[in-house]
Amino acid sequence: MNQNKKLKNPYSKNAAWPCMRGNTKNTGRLHDLEHWKNPGITPKAIHFRTENAIFSTPIIGELERIFVGSADHKFYAFDPHEGIEEWSSEVGEIIDSAGCIDEDGTIYVAAGDS
């Protein structure tokens, strides 16, 4: 195996936080801090309600959409700018792990069902 070969970044280039800890190196740091220093944006707390607790790490996709799984067996997409739930998808069991967004924008998430 060639140890010098660089791995291709499998995540969406346009997603702000496409996976748990933010990137393939698990640094937990933003790759582009300037994106978050826009003086025209006033930070604010945004609250979304699910039908049960959230144990998974949210991910942030294109257009700053927030995606997160819940113990209510649903995976959610929230629009932080409008403060609304865009959609949710019922899965078979609790979601307690982070999803990830691949380079073509497909979102993958694991659930506790077999």
C-alpha contacts under 8 A as a table, 3 or more apart, distances in Angstrom:
res1	aa1	res2	aa2	distance
2	N	5	K	5.68
9	N	24	T	7.13
9	N	103	E	7.96
10	P	102	D	5.61
10	P	103	E	5.56
11	Y	15	A	7.89
11	Y	18	P	6.34
11	Y	19	C	7.88
11	Y	23	N	7.96
11	Y	100	C	7.58
11	Y	101	I	5.73
11	Y	102	D	4.17
11	Y	103	E	4.47
11	Y	104	D	7.99
12	S	15	A	5.44
12	S	18	P	6.68
12	S	61	G	7.96
12	S	101	I	6.01
12	S	102	D	5.12
12	S	103	E	3.71
12	S	104	D	6.27
12	S	105	G	5.93
13	K	103	E	6.54
14	N	61	G	7.10
14	N	62	E	5.44
15	A	18	P	5.38
15	A	60	I	6.16
15	A	61	G	4.04
15	A	62	E	4.58
15	A	63	L	7.79
15	A	64	E	7.34
15	A	101	I	7.63
16	A	22	G	7.98
16	A	30	L	7.65
16	A	60	I	5.49
16	A	61	G	5.74
16	A	62	E	6.73
16	A	64	E	6.67
17	W	20	M	7.71
17	W	21	R	7.89
17	W	22	G	4.86
17	W	23	N	7.42
17	W	30	L	7.51
17	W	59	I	5.39
17	W	60	I	4.59
17	W	61	G	6.38
18	P	22	G	6.02
18	P	23	N	7.06
18	P	59	I	5.47
18	P	60	I	5.75
18	P	61	G	5.96
18	P	100	C	5.47
18	P	101	I	5.13
18	P	102	D	7.68
19	C	22	G	5.12
19	C	23	N	6.23
19	C	59	I	5.70
19	C	60	I	7.98
19	C	98	A	6.79
19	C	99	G	6.30
19	C	100	C	4.47
19	C	101	I	6.63
20	M	23	N	7.28
20	M	26	N	7.36
20	M	28	G	7.83
20	M	57	T	6.32
20	M	58	P	7.58
20	M	59	I	6.83
20	M	98	A	5.77
20	M	99	G	7.41
20	M	100	C	7.30
21	R	26	N	4.85
21	R	27	T	6.04
21	R	28	G	4.06
21	R	29	R	7.24
22	G	26	N	6.29
22	G	27	T	6.87
22	G	28	G	5.26
22	G	29	R	6.39
22	G	30	L	6.80
23	N	26	N	5.34
23	N	27	T	6.73
23	N	28	G	7.24
30	L	33	L	5.89
32	D	35	H	5.71
32	D	36	W	7.64
33	L	36	W	5.40
33	L	37	K	6.57
34	E	37	K	5.02
34	E	38	N	6.94
35	H	38	N	6.37
38	N	41	I	5.72
39	P	42	T	7.46
46	I	80	P	6.75
46	I	83	G	6.88
47	H	83	G	7.72
48	F	78	F	7.82
48	F	83	G	7.66
48	F	84	I	7.62
48	F	85	E	7.57
50	T	53	A	7.13
50	T	54	I	7.90
50	T	70	S	7.08
50	T	72	D	7.31
51	E	70	S	7.97
51	E	71	A	7.94
51	E	72	D	5.59
52	N	70	S	6.46
52	N	71	A	5.37
52	N	72	D	4.92
53	A	70	S	6.04
53	A	71	A	5.46
53	A	72	D	7.26
54	I	68	V	7.83
54	I	69	G	6.64
54	I	70	S	4.56
54	I	71	A	5.93
54	I	96	D	7.34
55	F	69	G	7.70
55	F	70	S	6.62
55	F	71	A	7.11
55	F	95	I	7.53
55	F	96	D	5.00
55	F	97	S	7.25
56	S	68	V	6.65
56	S	69	G	5.98
56	S	70	S	6.99
56	S	95	I	6.76
56	S	96	D	4.47
56	S	97	S	4.59
56	S	98	A	5.20
57	T	68	V	6.70
57	T	69	G	7.98
57	T	97	S	6.52
57	T	98	A	4.82
57	T	99	G	7.86
58	P	66	I	6.55
58	P	67	F	5.60
58	P	68	V	4.58
58	P	69	G	7.53
58	P	98	A	6.27
58	P	99	G	7.59
59	I	66	I	5.91
59	I	67	F	5.31
59	I	68	V	6.53
59	I	98	A	7.03
59	I	99	G	6.75
59	I	100	C	6.97
60	I	64	E	5.61
60	I	65	R	5.53
60	I	66	I	4.69
60	I	67	F	6.20
61	G	64	E	5.40
61	G	65	R	5.21
61	G	66	I	6.53
61	G	67	F	7.51
61	G	101	I	7.18
62	E	65	R	6.15
64	E	79	D	7.46
64	E	80	P	7.23
65	R	77	A	6.60
65	R	78	F	5.81
65	R	79	D	5.20
65	R	80	P	6.56
66	I	76	Y	7.98
66	I	77	A	5.65
66	I	78	F	5.09
66	I	79	D	6.54
66	I	80	P	7.04
67	F	75	F	7.21
67	F	76	Y	5.51
67	F	77	A	4.59
67	F	78	F	6.43
67	F	99	G	7.78
68	V	75	F	5.80
68	V	76	Y	5.41
68	V	77	A	6.86
68	V	98	A	7.10
68	V	99	G	7.29
69	G	73	H	7.45
69	G	74	K	5.94
69	G	75	F	4.26
69	G	76	Y	6.11
69	G	94	I	7.95
69	G	95	I	5.08
69	G	96	D	6.70
69	G	97	S	7.45
69	G	98	A	7.31
69	G	99	G	7.81
70	S	73	H	5.87
70	S	74	K	5.66
70	S	75	F	6.35
70	S	76	Y	7.89
70	S	94	I	6.46
70	S	95	I	5.35
70	S	96	D	6.83
71	A	74	K	7.31
71	A	93	E	7.70
71	A	94	I	4.53
71	A	95	I	5.75
71	A	96	D	6.98
72	D	93	E	7.87
72	D	94	I	6.32
72	D	95	I	8.00
73	H	90	E	5.85
73	H	91	V	5.43
73	H	92	G	6.32
73	H	93	E	4.92
73	H	94	I	4.62
73	H	95	I	6.14
73	H	111	A	7.96
74	K	88	S	6.12
74	K	89	S	5.30
74	K	90	E	4.43
74	K	91	V	5.74
74	K	94	I	7.64
74	K	95	I	7.30
75	F	88	S	5.40
75	F	89	S	5.21
75	F	90	E	6.61
75	F	91	V	7.37
75	F	95	I	7.48
76	Y	85	E	7.23
76	Y	86	E	7.70
76	Y	87	W	5.93
76	Y	88	S	4.28
76	Y	89	S	6.59
77	A	85	E	6.03
77	A	86	E	5.43
77	A	87	W	5.36
77	A	88	S	6.22
78	F	83	G	7.23
78	F	84	I	5.79
78	F	85	E	4.39
78	F	86	E	5.31
78	F	87	W	7.25
79	D	82	E	5.61
79	D	83	G	5.67
79	D	84	I	5.44
79	D	85	E	6.27
79	D	86	E	6.32
80	P	83	G	4.86
80	P	84	I	6.96
85	E	88	S	7.63
91	V	94	I	7.87
91	V	111	A	7.12
92	G	111	A	7.05
92	G	112	G	7.55
92	G	113	D	5.65
93	E	111	A	5.68
93	E	112	G	5.14
93	E	113	D	5.07
94	I	111	A	5.74
94	I	112	G	5.44
94	I	113	D	7.59
95	I	109	V	7.84
95	I	110	A	6.61
95	I	111	A	4.63
95	I	112	G	6.32
96	D	111	A	7.05
96	D	112	G	7.71
97	S	109	V	7.40
97	S	110	A	6.63
97	S	111	A	7.56
98	A	109	V	6.66
98	A	110	A	7.82
99	G	107	I	6.65
99	G	108	Y	5.35
99	G	109	V	4.21
99	G	110	A	7.00
100	C	107	I	5.63
100	C	108	Y	5.40
100	C	109	V	6.68
101	I	104	D	7.90
101	I	105	G	5.56
101	I	106	T	5.54
101	I	107	I	4.46
101	I	108	Y	6.44
102	D	105	G	5.32
102	D	106	T	5.44
102	D	107	I	6.49
102	D	108	Y	7.90
103	E	106	T	7.40
